[in-house]
Amino acid sequence: PMRPVTECVADVMRCVGAPLETVPLPLDAALGHCLACDVKAPSPVPSFRASIMDGFAVRTADGPGCYPADIVVGATAGNAVSPLAEGHVRYITTGARVPDGADAVVKIEDTQHIQDGGRMMVTIQVASKVGANIRQIGSDTSQGEVVLRAGSRIRASEIGVLAALGMAQVKVHRRPKIAILSTGDELVDVANASCLDTSRGQVVDCNRPMLCALVSDTGAEPVDLGIVNDEPGCLKHQMTKALRAAEIVVTSGGVSRGSKDYMKPLLEELGKIHFGEMCMKPGKPTTFATAPPPLQEGMPASGHLERQRLIFALPGNPSSCFVTFKLLVVPAVKQLSGEPVMEHVYPRVDAELLQPLMLDPERPEFHRATARWESGKIVADSTGFQRSSRVASLASANCFLELPQRVGVMPK
């Protein structure tokens, strides 16, 4: 029987288990991984009083007036600093350490410079408050403050934060490996598209490149296992290889009711099928199973402690393949990667349709569309004809419209 999408997602998440093991990585290799533990500031940021702008370090008690300017090493960022004497000012650049004795910085625009007998004199034109234009110690981040939480995905911004904290190495969860294979005698690799024999009904395999790209987008590592012919022995051999190579196996094709659809019987042989039909459009024959990884040669059964593999047998039609990957595989990858998974993996918003849409009386539909902000509201524009084989319906889509199972038309 067809299962509701929410039940299918829940079944998948119950089978995923805990995140993968943690590994230490150098910072320049951590992009896309998830932090395995909270990151606390080992020291305050800034760790010294720093100037917020180019100007002159002053003693506020001296007030406005004309003062000799110290010309010393330490005026610019990155140099050592000596104390500021009473009745003196000192040129300072943005980010430089404020000298002891100074308690404010006056910006360049509020000063005038003159030469007096070979000595620079600076007129301070404004009175300053104590602390003006100075970043105090720990004002950005205090020592021990939790800056990034466990489960945070490391993006470019997080790389910057970790570098600012002086962390050259971070502890992260290992990336999941996802084995990808396409099934079908009619399929031809895109590299051989010029040799396509349409008289034999051959078509280019677009699912596998698309799935590899989707896997990379999730932060996981794709393992491309190519195209498998519709022959039970070949399929079992390649599936066994996939189960050894990765925590997740994603296949496309061979899950419907055709004479050469061998995937479901094979999954029953290898492991346990949790569901074999979803109440959705597109993607009805999508199948999810779990199986133990095959024993390596020479390994005793008692030493076989690896986690069970997650197998997503997706339909062969490209749009079905894309939609079901987004709904089922993405949340599983997030959990394995150590990223917290909310009930709804994707944001849900209300949108105004730009055209009426025909509803399906038997199944809810995930309709590919382009959403944008227009005239104070979110509007959604269908990508057109939604046949599951029409890969072009994915090209400009940035959302799915969740259309209810109902007779009739959803008005614009």
Secondary structure, 3 states (H helix, E strand, C coil): CCEEHHHHHHHHHHHHCCCCCEEEEEHHHCCCCEECCCEECCCCECCCCEECCCEEEECHHHCCEEEEEECCCCCCCCCCCCCCCCCCEEEECCCCECCCCCCEEEEHHHEEEEEECCEEEEEECCCCCCCCCEECCCCCECCCCEEECCCCECCHHHHHHHHHCCCCEEEEECCCEEEEEEECCCEECHHHHHHCCHHHCCEECCHHHHHHHHHHHHCCEEEEEEEECCCHHHHHHHHHHHHHHCCEEEEECCCCCCCCCCHHHHHHHHCEEEECCEECECCCCCEEEEECCCCCCCCCHHHCCCCCEEEEEECCCHHHHHHHHHHHHHHHHHHHHCCCCCCCCCCCCCCEECCCEECCCCCCEEEEEEEEEECCEEEEEECCCCCCCCHHHHCCCCEEEEECCCCCEECC
